[in-house]
Amino acid sequence: MADTNYDLVIIGAGPAGLTAGLYAARARMNVLLLEKSVPGGQILVTDWIENYPGFPEGISGYDLAEKMRIQAQDLGLKIETAQVHSLNLSADIKEIVLKDRSIRTKSLIIASGASPKKLGIGEDKYMGKGISFCATCDAPFFRDKIVVAVGGGDTAVQEAIFLTKFAKKVYLVHRRDELRAAKILQERAFANDKIEFIWDSVVTGVEGFFGIEGVLVKNIKTNEEKTIKADGCFIWVGILPNTEFVKGSVKTDEFGFILADAKMQTSVPGVYVAGDVRDTPLRQIATAVGDGAIAAVCAEHYIENL
Ligand SMILES: Cc1cc2nc3c(=O)[nH]c(=O)nc-3n(C[C@H](O)[C@H](O)[C@H](O)COP(=O)(O)OP(=O)(O)OC[C@H]3O[C@@H](n4cnc5c(N)ncnc54)[C@H](O)[C@@H]3O)c2cc1C
């Protein structure tokens, strides 16, 4: 059975979805935001954010998420905890299928974000036993221990620096011979005595019975393999779009990121996309909130012209 006919439904309460919700609530649209977990998205696992304007001293991911949620709800946004399982976008009125019911809406914003990419080294087996994607959540378990961090982008370098607050040593394994991260992060990482860089290398496995005891590293130039004695392995080698429920109903790029025009409209009229799940050159909080604002305003114009 389908319930209320909304003007707009937003999927995902990360920065993109919360911003879209804030704009839609202020426009007095009949809007509902669906979030499968806790509002905040990936910023909940971010220790400290210093590149989002308006917070000169920086702000914790948790505080920023809470401020965004409170602001949107105070302006009238309704947030419901529910996971979207599939979409039916073939008619003008779109159907969003949840576990126990479906919801009808004139327009839709997909802001379901992204999840960390795995290396295929036993992440499921060792999750909670030494492998992690979240330094904010797990770094305190590695106080005075040795950890390996994998990746060379902003997230990997920023989180490796954070790990040094707890771990006595952090090996940063990167498959190239230079980092991709912002120069300011590189300067901090190179100046940090606790970080040792392992260049031109990939992590090929982990060892240990109850937890991690060693991380297998292979140099891709020399093919030399070695085991680093370590208690943990933190992986930041990119992200994958959260689009399981989309299943071909809108056009995506080869990696599954949703394609959109400058109005954030997808290949289906009335269906918009915002944030990390979009095919975009930069995946940050600042870009996610910008996408969310555009998508909400364009959804409003779309339903006005229906
Ligand atoms: C460790 C780390 C550090 C970072 N540091 C920074 C930084 O310092 N500065 C910066 O600008 N950016 C940073 N980022 C990137 C930033 O967090 C993301 O760009 C931003 O969160 C993207 O927002 P979003 O709303 O598009 O998606 P997300 O934050 O991924 O939120 C998507 C939401 O959708 C929900 N969802 C997914 N599928 C469904 C479904 N089927 N049904 C219902 N809900 C669903 C998810 O539960 C989630 O809450 C960092 C990211 C990480 C992982």
The ligand as an SDF file (V2000), in Angstrom:
LIG
                    3D

 53 58  0  0  0  0  0  0  0  0999 V2000
   36.8820    9.7190    7.0160 C   0  0  0  0  0  0  0  0  0  0  0  0
   36.3430   10.8370    6.1520 C   0  0  0  0  0  0  0  0  0  0  0  0
   36.8180   12.1370    6.3190 C   0  0  0  0  0  0  0  0  0  0  0  0
   36.3020   13.1790    5.5290 C   0  0  0  0  0  0  0  0  0  0  0  0
   36.7760   14.4540    5.7580 N   0  0  0  0  0  0  0  0  0  0  0  0
   36.2280   15.4850    5.0670 C   0  0  0  0  0  0  0  0  0  0  0  0
   36.6410   16.8340    5.3260 C   0  0  0  0  0  0  0  0  0  0  0  0
   37.4910   17.0970    6.1810 O   0  0  0  0  0  0  0  0  0  0  0  0
   36.0480   17.8270    4.5880 N   0  0  0  0  0  0  0  0  0  0  0  0
   35.1060   17.5850    3.6410 C   0  0  0  0  0  0  0  0  0  0  0  0
   34.5890   18.5410    3.0390 O   0  0  0  0  0  0  0  0  0  0  0  0
   34.7020   16.3230    3.3710 N   0  0  0  0  0  0  0  0  0  0  0  0
   35.2280   15.2640    4.0560 C   0  0  0  0  0  0  0  0  0  0  0  0
   34.8320   13.9810    3.7830 N   0  0  0  0  0  0  0  0  0  0  0  0
   33.8610   13.7680    2.6830 C   0  0  0  0  0  0  0  0  0  0  0  0
   32.4360   14.1340    3.1210 C   0  0  0  0  0  0  0  0  0  0  0  0
   32.1320   13.4790    4.3520 O   0  0  0  0  0  0  0  0  0  0  0  0
   31.4450   13.7270    2.0310 C   0  0  0  0  0  0  0  0  0  0  0  0
   31.7990   14.3750    0.8300 O   0  0  0  0  0  0  0  0  0  0  0  0
   30.0140   14.1220    2.4020 C   0  0  0  0  0  0  0  0  0  0  0  0
   29.6250   13.5170    3.6190 O   0  0  0  0  0  0  0  0  0  0  0  0
   29.0410   13.7020    1.2990 C   0  0  0  0  0  0  0  0  0  0  0  0
   27.7380   13.9890    1.7150 O   0  0  0  0  0  0  0  0  0  0  0  0
   26.4700   13.2380    1.0800 P   0  0  0  0  0  0  0  0  0  0  0  0
   25.2940   13.8330    1.7690 O   0  0  0  0  0  0  0  0  0  0  0  0
   26.5390   13.2920   -0.3800 O   0  0  0  0  0  0  0  0  0  0  0  0
   26.6350   11.7020    1.4460 O   0  0  0  0  0  0  0  0  0  0  0  0
   26.8660   10.9020    2.8080 P   0  0  0  0  0  0  0  0  0  0  0  0
   27.5550   11.7560    3.8070 O   0  0  0  0  0  0  0  0  0  0  0  0
   27.4990    9.6290    2.3910 O   0  0  0  0  0  0  0  0  0  0  0  0
   25.3800   10.6100    3.3440 O   0  0  0  0  0  0  0  0  0  0  0  0
   24.5040    9.7440    2.6750 C   0  0  0  0  0  0  0  0  0  0  0  0
   23.4230    9.2510    3.6160 C   0  0  0  0  0  0  0  0  0  0  0  0
   22.5060    8.4500    2.8740 O   0  0  0  0  0  0  0  0  0  0  0  0
   22.0940    7.3410    3.6660 C   0  0  0  0  0  0  0  0  0  0  0  0
   21.6260    6.2500    2.7930 N   0  0  0  0  0  0  0  0  0  0  0  0
   22.3550    5.5210    1.9120 C   0  0  0  0  0  0  0  0  0  0  0  0
   21.5870    4.5990    1.2910 N   0  0  0  0  0  0  0  0  0  0  0  0
   20.3370    4.7560    1.7850 C   0  0  0  0  0  0  0  0  0  0  0  0
   19.0960    4.0720    1.5490 C   0  0  0  0  0  0  0  0  0  0  0  0
   18.9940    3.0660    0.6790 N   0  0  0  0  0  0  0  0  0  0  0  0
   17.9920    4.4710    2.2440 N   0  0  0  0  0  0  0  0  0  0  0  0
   18.0650    5.4920    3.1440 C   0  0  0  0  0  0  0  0  0  0  0  0
   19.2310    6.1610    3.4190 N   0  0  0  0  0  0  0  0  0  0  0  0
   20.3450    5.7980    2.7400 C   0  0  0  0  0  0  0  0  0  0  0  0
   23.3720    6.9830    4.4330 C   0  0  0  0  0  0  0  0  0  0  0  0
   23.0650    6.2310    5.6130 O   0  0  0  0  0  0  0  0  0  0  0  0
   23.9570    8.3710    4.7410 C   0  0  0  0  0  0  0  0  0  0  0  0
   23.5200    8.8660    5.9890 O   0  0  0  0  0  0  0  0  0  0  0  0
   35.3110   12.9150    4.5590 C   0  0  0  0  0  0  0  0  0  0  0  0
   34.8390   11.6130    4.3880 C   0  0  0  0  0  0  0  0  0  0  0  0
   35.3410   10.5840    5.1730 C   0  0  0  0  0  0  0  0  0  0  0  0
   34.8130    9.1710    4.9940 C   0  0  0  0  0  0  0  0  0  0  0  0
  1  2  1  0
  2  3  1  0
  2 52  2  0
  3  4  2  0
  4  5  1  0
  4 50  1  0
  5  6  2  0
  6  7  1  0
  6 13  1  0
  7  8  2  0
  7  9  1  0
  9 10  1  0
 10 11  2  0
 10 12  1  0
 12 13  2  0
 13 14  1  0
 14 15  1  0
 14 50  1  0
 15 16  1  0
 16 17  1  0
 16 18  1  0
 18 19  1  0
 18 20  1  0
 20 21  1  0
 20 22  1  0
 22 23  1  0
 23 24  1  0
 24 25  2  0
 24 26  1  0
 24 27  1  0
 27 28  1  0
 28 29  2  0
 28 30  1  0
 28 31  1  0
 31 32  1  0
 32 33  1  0
 33 34  1  0
 33 48  1  0
 34 35  1  0
 35 36  1  0
 35 46  1  0
 36 37  1  0
 36 45  1  0
 37 38  2  0
 38 39  1  0
 39 40  1  0
 39 45  2  0
 40 41  1  0
 40 42  2  0
 42 43  1  0
 43 44  2  0
 44 45  1  0
 46 47  1  0
 46 48  1  0
 48 49  1  0
 50 51  2  0
 51 52  1  0
 52 53  1  0
M  END
$$$$
